[in-house]
Amino acid sequence: MPLFCAGRVSQEASLTITGPLAHAARALVQWPRDHVARLAGLDEAALADFEAGRADPGDAARARLRHALEEGGAHFLPDENGLGVGVRLRFAARDIPAINRLEGEGGVVGSDDV
């Protein structure tokens, strides 16, 4: 049975994206600030201010920003067990067959006679 599946993991809708979290997500997807700002319908300076914690663009802009970053492969993680919110890079569907192949390499696990 494959370890990873191609379906998109549902996101925690109540998670509010913060500036530092947006900055981390943008770094993970390796998109320049001007590109993300354009996708989210924001001014580049406004995005820079938000990422630095100097300004809040509002709920609608944060939602557009989150959507743009998720489309780029960012997966936002809710606060669980007091560990805080986070972001990681989602596996792309094209990566899954290779991951499953690598998981199956190495043959059957046997005893070690050493």
C-alpha positions in Angstrom: 0.0 0.0 0.0 1.5 3.4 -1.0 2.7 5.6 1.9 1.6 8.8 0.1 -1.5 9.5 -1.8 -2.2 12.1 -4.5 -5.2 13.7 -2.9 -4.8 17.3 -1.5 -4.9 17.3 2.3 -7.6 19.5 3.6 -6.4 22.7 5.2 -7.4 24.0 8.6 -9.8 26.8 7.6 -9.5 28.6 10.9 -5.8 29.1 10.7 -5.0 32.8 10.3 -1.8 33.4 8.3 0.7 35.7 9.9 3.4 37.8 8.2 6.3 35.6 9.3 4.3 32.5 8.3 3.7 34.0 4.9 7.4 34.8 4.6 8.4 31.2 5.5 5.8 29.8 3.0 7.1 32.1 0.2 10.7 30.9 0.9 9.6 27.3 0.7 7.8 27.7 -2.6 10.8 29.7 -3.8 8.7 32.5 -5.3 9.9 36.1 -5.3 7.9 38.7 -3.4 6.7 40.5 -6.5 5.2 37.3 -7.9 3.4 36.4 -4.7 2.1 39.9 -4.4 0.7 39.9 -7.9 -1.0 36.5 -7.4 -2.6 37.8 -4.1 -3.6 41.1 -5.5 -1.3 43.0 -3.1 1.2 45.8 -3.5 4.8 44.4 -3.1 5.5 47.0 -0.4 2.4 45.9 1.5 3.5 42.3 1.3 6.9 43.2 2.6 5.4 45.1 5.5 3.1 42.2 6.3 5.9 39.7 6.2 8.0 41.9 8.6 5.1 42.3 11.0 4.7 46.0 10.4 1.2 46.0 8.8 -1.9 43.8 8.5 -3.5 43.8 5.0 -6.8 42.6 6.3 -8.8 39.3 6.2 -9.5 39.3 2.5 -5.9 39.9 1.5 -4.6 37.3 3.9 -7.0 34.8 2.4 -5.9 35.6 -1.1 -2.2 35.4 0.0 -2.8 32.0 1.7 -4.6 30.7 -1.4 -1.7 31.8 -3.7 0.9 30.2 -1.5 -1.1 27.0 -1.2 -1.3 26.8 -5.0 2.5 27.0 -5.0 2.8 24.0 -2.7 2.7 25.4 0.8 0.8 23.5 3.4 -0.1 25.4 6.5 -0.1 23.5 9.8 -2.4 24.4 12.6 -1.3 24.7 16.2 -1.5 21.2 17.7 -0.5 20.3 21.2 0.8 23.8 21.8 3.6 23.4 19.3 2.5 26.5 17.3 1.5 27.0 13.7 3.8 26.1 10.8 4.2 25.6 7.1 5.8 22.8 5.1 6.1 22.0 1.4 3.4 19.7 0.0 4.3 16.8 -2.2 3.3 17.3 -5.8 1.3 14.5 -7.5 4.2 13.9 -9.9 6.5 13.2 -7.0 4.3 10.4 -5.4 5.2 7.5 -7.8 8.9 8.1 -7.2 8.4 8.3 -3.4 6.4 5.1 -3.4 9.1 3.4 -5.6 11.9 4.5 -3.2 9.9 3.3 -0.2 9.7 -0.2 -1.7 13.4 -0.4 -2.6 15.8 -2.5 -0.5 14.0 -5.8 -0.5 12.6 -7.7 2.4 13.9 -6.8 5.8 15.8 -9.7 7.3 17.8 -10.5 10.4 21.2 -9.1 10.9 23.9 -11.7 11.6 26.5 -9.1 12.6 
